[in-house]
Amino acid sequence: MEEVRIIIRDDNYIRLQAPLGFAYEFAEKGVQVDVLFLNMALLVLTPEGAKSLKVDGRHSDKEPWLRTQLANLGVPPDVHDFLEVVKSAGKVTLNGCLDSAAILAIEEADLIAEADGLVDSSKFIEDAVNKGVHCMYF
């Protein structure tokens, strides 16, 4: 596998761990990983949004324990720090959805430094399909 695309729709702290972990692991193996954050997940690519992430729902009381577990495994419990690690693996782009940005009133200047920019989500998917690239959806 030379390339994979990951689409993240959810900004729940615990649900970000798997797709970001996959992005890091694939990039470490030399695979090009293009990640698209859409809907409320786009907030992850903003400084305020990355800091505000929480575990939602029935596992919300486990958040302090989860953050400790991640830190003990060497995974930064802070999402922005984790994004820095993912980017440092190389071969990773972190993109935001243009339509989601319009809805949430987010501009490229509002994004964290690790973000590569805002893209057309339809083109992101269409390009993957045309190239036969596997897409993972979270």
Buried (B, 14 or more C-beta within 10 A) or exposed (E): EEBBBBBBBBBBBBBBBEBBEBBBEBBBEEBBBBBBBBBBBBBBBBEEBBEEBEBBEEEEEEBEEBBEEBEEEEBBBBBBEBBBBBBEBEBBBBBBBBBBBEEBEBEEEBBBEBBBEBBBBEEBBEBBEEEEBEBBEB
